[in-house]
Amino acid sequence: MGATHEVTNQVPPLTGYDPIAGDTALAEACVRHANEATLASLAGLGALAGSEQAREWGRLADENRPVLRTHDRYGHRVDEVEFHPAWHELMTAAFTHGLAGAPWAAADAGDPHAHVRRAVGYLGWTQVEAGHGCPVTMTYAAVPALRAAPELAARYEPGLTATAYASGLTDPAAKPGLVAGMGMTEKQGGSDVRTNTTRAVARADGTHALTGHKWFTSAPMSDLFLVLAQLDEGLSCFLVPRVLPDGTRNVFRLQRLKDKLGDRANASGEVEFDGTTGWLVGEPGRGVPTIIEMVNATRLDCVVGSAATVRAALTQAIHHARHRRAFGAPLADQPLMQNVLADLAVESEAATALAVRLAAAVDAGETAFLRPAGAAAKFLVCKRTPAVVGEAMEVLGGNGYVEESGLPRLYRQAPLNSIWEGSGNVIALDVLRALGRSSESLAAVTAEIELARGADARLDEAVKRLAAELGDPDALPVRARRVAGLLALCLQGSLLVRHGPPEVADAFCATRLGGDWGTVLGTLPAGVPAARIVGRSTVSAD
């Protein structure tokens, strides 16, 4: 073969690393909010997540989209979704390693760090492929909502909290593990779920017959769903299984699967209910407060999942820059590239620190803190993700724009969590509601931030700006995004100042809080020890 076909200056595959224990910021957060034993318990998952096998599962699941099968060969309605085997491998790994509903059972059994363990594992594992994280999240989030109906929880919670995955539709009681989904959004309502038109009519046997159309149903191949429908008392929450206790199929007509920008490995669909059997969860007319328990848990994973996407992009960028040469030296040694990579690393560490802190709040039962902090974190971290992934893609240049690099998949995925479970305006206004409704919530987030008082003048000044914003209630609605973003930045700054390395905390406070930053990433001020920050975020690969 001629010399023109020699391959030089190309980057070796990124495999054989541990995105959990090998991620210094994530490992430190795990130990800080849990302990060394918790981190050690994730060793098997970390090794699998960094393996060539897992990367191949992620590629195959993304490239082979789910297929809707409305009827069997004889014309019988089946409403099933067919997945590539790689999808089932990903799901099996997630469930068996306790990333779905298992933490609720573990916490009940006395594990004080069950939710931190899960969040750390989820952040590492979903870097392989993010789409299957949706049903994993839904299964996790369904448990606290379902507990509003103790009889239903007793029936289905053992399956939802099991560390087993079984595909296919059958009697839920006969399955070793269950997957949950959600159906709130309707085409005429969107986020305004109170305008939903799906109706529920009580039956003599205690069930309800649901009739309506759900515009977005998450994970329609799941075993059971929490959905909203109208009763005379108002919007109510119902449990809808795909297979009824007598073994017959419930009416669950899949009209089509959504053709989405990203999240391609996962199915999202439109579902028609026509006399569909459902069981009431919670009180009649209290559907939103009931299902909000599920929504709040899914918002936690919006933050954790976005932190995972940011970290996956950062890892790819650093790996490329360390092995690619330009102008006589590795890219990673070029001062301007070091600035870009360090800025990406600061963003990743801030997202990771806040995500794991939120999970620790679940373990500790800090509901007053979790409501505003979780919403603010979802607003900021999820919104920052597309810009971070785009900058990481530029590190790879044209190579990053090619599907084989994996960066296009991350880029398509990046906007999802900012839209899912409440887009920007909805979440920003929810932050205001959380802070205004409960003085305990305001006190809780203030107390967390104040733990770093006096440690950095730029953080102290940002906290003053936040207080000033909150002190003008008449103008708050139009400034809701400013408040949500600044609250999240203050929380991140407090965590990094208290727990992060000085160089990372200083760079964060100088740029995100002090204003010494350009309008794009890679504009850290002179004097920042960029090489040291990048080195902290570098993983060891085979």
Secondary structure as GFF3:
##gff-version 3
##sequence-region A 1 542
A	DSSP	three_ten_helix	3	5	.	.	.	ID=ss1
A	DSSP	alpha_helix	24	33	.	.	.	ID=ss2
A	DSSP	alpha_helix	36	40	.	.	.	ID=ss3
A	DSSP	alpha_helix	43	49	.	.	.	ID=ss4
A	DSSP	alpha_helix	52	63	.	.	.	ID=ss5
A	DSSP	beta_strand	67	71	.	.	.	ID=ss6
A	DSSP	beta_strand	77	82	.	.	.	ID=ss7
A	DSSP	alpha_helix	85	96	.	.	.	ID=ss8
A	DSSP	alpha_helix	102	108	.	.	.	ID=ss9
A	DSSP	alpha_helix	114	125	.	.	.	ID=ss10
A	DSSP	alpha_helix	133	146	.	.	.	ID=ss11
A	DSSP	alpha_helix	150	160	.	.	.	ID=ss12
A	DSSP	three_ten_helix	172	174	.	.	.	ID=ss13
A	DSSP	beta_strand	180	185	.	.	.	ID=ss14
A	DSSP	three_ten_helix	193	195	.	.	.	ID=ss15
A	DSSP	beta_strand	199	202	.	.	.	ID=ss16
A	DSSP	beta_strand	208	218	.	.	.	ID=ss17
A	DSSP	beta_strand	224	231	.	.	.	ID=ss18
A	DSSP	beta_strand	234	241	.	.	.	ID=ss19
A	DSSP	beta_strand	253	257	.	.	.	ID=ss20
A	DSSP	beta_strand	268	281	.	.	.	ID=ss21
A	DSSP	alpha_helix	287	323	.	.	.	ID=ss22
A	DSSP	beta_strand	325	326	.	.	.	ID=ss23
A	DSSP	beta_strand	329	330	.	.	.	ID=ss24
A	DSSP	three_ten_helix	331	333	.	.	.	ID=ss25
A	DSSP	alpha_helix	335	364	.	.	.	ID=ss26
A	DSSP	alpha_helix	367	396	.	.	.	ID=ss27
A	DSSP	three_ten_helix	397	401	.	.	.	ID=ss28
A	DSSP	three_ten_helix	403	405	.	.	.	ID=ss29
A	DSSP	alpha_helix	407	413	.	.	.	ID=ss30
A	DSSP	alpha_helix	416	419	.	.	.	ID=ss31
A	DSSP	alpha_helix	424	437	.	.	.	ID=ss32
A	DSSP	alpha_helix	439	450	.	.	.	ID=ss33
A	DSSP	alpha_helix	457	470	.	.	.	ID=ss34
A	DSSP	three_ten_helix	473	475	.	.	.	ID=ss35
A	DSSP	three_ten_helix	477	479	.	.	.	ID=ss36
A	DSSP	alpha_helix	480	499	.	.	.	ID=ss37
A	DSSP	alpha_helix	502	508	.	.	.	ID=ss38
A	DSSP	pi_helix	509	513	.	.	.	ID=ss39
A	DSSP	alpha_helix	530	536	.	.	.	ID=ss40
###
